């Protein structure tokens, strides 16, 4: 797959599934006399190395400590994997954005999505109905998850302001990831602070692991008493209040006309379409409508932002 990808998508960064590689440790290293200890050390080297230099140094030390050359099968596999280390070791991927993907689980999860709906004996003419049933189940589960995010809020575990910000904005699953980073700030320490220019400061941090909102960023913000989080650090795809465009499309598996959001959308479109039809008479009128829409867009966004940041008094706290 590597060569076709390099030709068809030359700018894409291809990587191997880390889970499949690490799952082979038992098969490839199981005959090693110190396997129980060896596998844990290898996982630490792979997962906890923050940069290329650290990984290569720890990897070579691991080979020497466990005398890998004395075990032909283990040595051969580790040698081959080391040659291709840039395809699977996380330390070589730090400069690329992967949206949290390190394994092919998100692709393969489509199989589990159809569990209970499709079988080996499913006929082709039965597939459309089965597919719609599966999609109905997915839409129902997604709606339940959205309702839970709107009704319940996970309690704070630290006193950091940034945790309170993302408590209001992110879905529960993603907010738990932010909380883990806040909890691990004990292991994140500012070692050196250097002023580069009048407005820029450089910090040298001592840390071990990186994840969504890096805890070294949280530490720097907290050190400087920053309470306003810039929007560029709040990713829209993880927000609990994001509006999906597919909510306004009627398909066999989903009828948006049943939701209050869709009703509001349709009501506004009924008011807006006649204006568009009138404005198409000539360019100046059309441009006037477009300019007014831009102004209205700014007002609406400010209003929505205010609503989103207003504390919801009726939210229940869950442990």
C-alpha positions in Angstrom: 0.0 0.0 0.0 2.9 2.3 0.7 4.0 2.8 -3.0 0.5 3.4 -4.4 -0.2 6.0 -1.6 3.0 7.8 -2.3 2.1 8.1 -6.0 -1.6 9.0 -5.6 -1.3 11.1 -2.4 2.3 12.2 -2.3 1.6 14.8 0.5 -0.2 12.3 2.7 1.6 10.9 5.8 1.2 7.1 5.8 1.6 5.2 9.0 1.2 1.6 10.2 -1.4 0.5 12.8 0.4 0.6 16.2 -2.1 -1.8 17.7 -1.4 -4.5 15.2 2.4 -4.2 15.7 2.3 -4.2 19.5 -0.2 -7.1 19.4 2.6 -9.2 17.8 4.9 -8.9 20.7 3.8 -12.2 22.3 4.2 -14.1 19.0 7.6 -12.6 18.1 9.1 -12.2 21.6 7.3 -14.9 23.5 10.3 -17.3 23.4 12.6 -14.8 25.1 13.7 -16.0 28.5 12.8 -12.6 30.1 9.7 -12.0 28.1 7.4 -10.8 30.9 9.9 -8.1 31.8 11.0 -7.4 28.2 7.5 -6.7 26.9 6.8 -4.0 29.5 10.1 -2.3 28.8 9.5 -2.3 25.0 6.0 -0.7 25.6 7.6 2.0 27.7 10.2 2.7 25.0 7.6 2.9 22.3 4.9 4.8 24.1 6.9 7.1 26.4 9.7 8.3 24.1 9.0 12.0 23.4 11.5 12.5 20.6 13.4 10.5 18.0 16.7 10.8 19.9 15.2 9.5 23.1 13.5 6.6 21.3 16.7 5.5 19.5 18.8 5.7 22.6 16.3 3.8 24.8 15.8 1.2 22.0 19.5 0.4 21.7 19.9 0.2 25.5 17.0 -2.2 25.6 18.6 -4.5 23.0 21.8 -4.6 24.9 20.2 -5.1 28.3 18.1 -8.0 27.2 20.7 -9.6 24.9 18.4 -9.7 21.9 21.2 -11.0 19.6 21.2 -14.2 21.6 17.6 -14.9 20.5 17.4 -15.2 16.8 13.6 -14.9 16.3 13.3 -11.9 18.5 16.4 -10.2 17.0 15.2 -10.7 13.4 11.7 -9.1 14.1 13.1 -6.2 16.2 15.7 -5.5 13.5 13.1 -5.4 10.8 10.8 -3.2 12.9 13.6 -0.8 13.7 14.3 -0.3 10.0 10.7 0.8 9.5 10.5 2.7 12.8 9.4 6.0 11.1 6.2 4.1 10.0 4.9 3.2 13.4 6.8 4.7 16.4 4.8 7.7 17.9 8.0 9.7 18.4 8.4 10.0 14.6 4.8 11.3 14.3 4.8 14.2 16.7 4.9 16.8 14.0 1.8 15.6 12.3 -1.9 16.0 13.4 -3.7 12.6 13.5 -6.9 13.5 15.3 -6.1 11.0 18.0 -5.7 8.1 15.5 -2.8 5.7 16.1 -4.5 2.5 15.0 -7.0 1.4 12.3 -9.7 0.9 15.0 -11.8 3.7 13.6 -11.9 2.1 10.2 -12.5 -1.4 11.5 -15.2 -0.2 13.9 -17.6 -0.1 11.0 -17.7 -3.9 11.3 -19.0 -3.7 14.9 -21.4 -0.9 13.8 -23.3 -3.5 11.7 -23.2 -6.2 14.4 -26.7 -7.4 15.1 -28.0 -6.1 11.7 -26.0 -7.9 9.0 -25.1 -11.6 8.9 -23.3 -13.9 6.4 -26.8 -15.1 5.2 -28.1 -11.5 4.6 -29.4 -11.2 1.1 -28.6 -8.2 -1.2 -32.2 -7.1 -1.3 -32.3 -7.2 2.5 -29.3 -4.9 2.9 -31.0 -1.5 2.3 -33.5 -2.2 5.1 -30.8 -3.5 7.4 -28.6 -0.5 6.7 -31.4 1.9 7.5 -32.1 0.0 10.8 -28.4 0.3 11.7 -28.4 4.0 10.8 -31.6 4.6 12.9 -29.8 3.0 15.8 -26.7 5.2 15.3 -28.9 8.4 15.1 -30.8 7.4 18.2 -27.6 6.7 20.2 -26.1 10.0 19.0 -29.2 11.9 20.0 -29.1 10.3 23.5 -25.4 11.2 23.8 -26.2 14.8 22.9 -29.1 14.9 25.4 -26.8 13.6 28.1 -24.1 16.2 27.4 -26.8 18.9 27.6 -28.3 17.7 30.8 -25.3 16.5 32.8 -21.9 17.9 33.6 -18.9 16.1 35.1 -17.6 17.7 38.3 -14.3 19.5 38.4 -11.3 17.6 39.9 -8.7 20.4 39.9 -8.7 24.2 40.5 -7.3 25.1 37.1 -9.5 27.6 35.2 -8.9 25.8 31.9 -10.7 22.8 33.2 -13.8 24.8 33.9 -13.7 26.3 30.4 -13.7 22.9 28.7 -16.2 21.5 31.1 -18.8 23.8 29.5 -17.6 23.3 25.9 -16.5 19.7 25.3 -18.4 16.5 25.2 -18.1 14.3 28.3 -15.6 11.8 26.7 -13.3 14.5 25.4 -13.6 16.5 28.7 -12.3 13.5 30.6 -9.2 13.6 28.5 -8.7 17.2 29.4 -9.2 16.3 33.1 -6.5 13.7 32.9 -4.0 16.3 31.6 -5.0 18.6 34.5 -4.5 15.8 37.0 -1.0 15.0 35.6 0.2 18.6 35.9 2.1 17.3 39.0 4.6 15.8 36.6 4.8 19.0 34.4 7.2 21.6 35.7 8.6 24.9 34.2 12.4 24.5 34.2 13.5 27.6 32.2 11.7 30.8 31.2 13.4 32.8 28.5 12.1 36.1 27.0 12.7 36.0 23.2 11.1 39.4 22.4 8.9 42.0 23.9 5.8 39.9 23.4 7.2 36.3 23.2 8.3 34.0 26.0 10.0 30.6 25.6 9.4 27.9 28.2 11.4 24.7 28.7 9.2 22.1 30.3 10.0 18.8 32.0 7.2 16.3 31.1 6.6 12.8 30.1 3.6 12.4 27.9 1.6 14.5 25.4 -2.1 14.3 24.4 -5.0 16.6 23.4 -4.6 19.9 25.2 -1.0 19.4 26.3 -0.5 19.8 30.0 2.6 21.8 29.4 0.4 24.4 27.6 -2.0 24.3 30.6 1.0 24.8 32.9 2.2 27.9 31.0 -1.3 29.4 30.9 -1.7 28.8 34.6 1.7 30.2 35.4 0.8 33.4 33.6 -2.7 33.6 35.1 -4.4 33.4 31.7 -8.1 32.9 32.1 -9.4 33.6 28.5 -8.7 30.6 26.2 -8.3 31.6 22.6 -10.9 30.0 20.2 -8.1 28.4 18.1 -7.4 26.0 21.1 -11.0 25.0 21.3 -11.6 22.5 18.5 -15.1 22.6 17.0 -15.4 18.9 16.3 -15.2 18.1 20.1 -17.7 20.6 21.2 -21.0 19.4 22.7 -23.0 22.2 21.1 -21.8 21.7 17.5 -24.7 21.7 14.9 -24.4 19.0 12.3 -25.4 20.0 8.8 -26.8 16.5 8.1 -29.5 17.3 10.7 -31.4 19.2 8.0 -31.4 16.4 5.4 -34.2 13.8 5.2 -33.0 10.3 4.5 -34.5 6.9 5.0 -32.7 6.5 8.3 -33.4 9.9 9.7 -36.2 12.5 9.6 -35.0 15.9 10.7 -38.5 17.4 10.6 -39.2 15.8 14.0 -36.6 18.0 15.8 -37.1 21.5 17.1 -33.8 22.6 15.5 -35.0 21.5 12.1 -38.3 23.3 12.6 -36.5 26.6 13.4 -34.3 26.1 10.4 -37.3 25.6 8.1 -39.1 28.6 9.5 -36.1 30.9 8.8 -35.7 29.5 5.3 -39.3 30.3 4.5 -38.6 33.9 5.5 -35.2 34.1 3.7 -35.9 32.5 0.3 -38.3 35.3 -0.8 -35.6 37.9 0.0 -33.1 36.0 -2.2 -35.5 35.8 -5.0 -36.2 39.5 -4.9 -32.4 40.4 -4.6 -31.5 38.5 -7.8 -33.0 41.3 -9.9 -29.6 43.0 -10.2 -26.1 43.0 -8.8 -26.2 46.0 -6.5 -29.3 44.7 -4.6 -27.7 41.2 -4.4 -24.5 42.7 -3.0 -26.5 44.8 -0.5 -28.2 41.6 0.8 -24.8 39.8 1.1 -23.3 42.6 3.0 -26.2 42.8 5.4 -25.9 39.0 5.9 -22.3 39.4 6.8 -23.2 42.0 9.5 -26.0 39.8 10.7 -23.7 36.8 10.9 -21.4 38.7 13.3 -24.3 39.6 15.5 -25.7 36.1 15.6 -22.3 34.6 16.4 -21.8 36.9 19.3 -25.2 36.1 20.6 -24.7 32.4 20.3 -21.3 32.6 21.9 -22.9 34.5 24.8 -25.6 31.8 25.2 -23.0 29.0 25.1 -20.9 30.6 27.8 -23.8 31.3 30.1 -23.7 28.9 33.0 -26.6 26.3 32.9 -28.1 26.4 36.4 -30.1 23.3 36.0 -27.2 21.0 35.1 -26.8 18.0 37.3 -23.3 16.9 38.5 -22.2 13.4 38.0 -19.2 11.7 39.8 
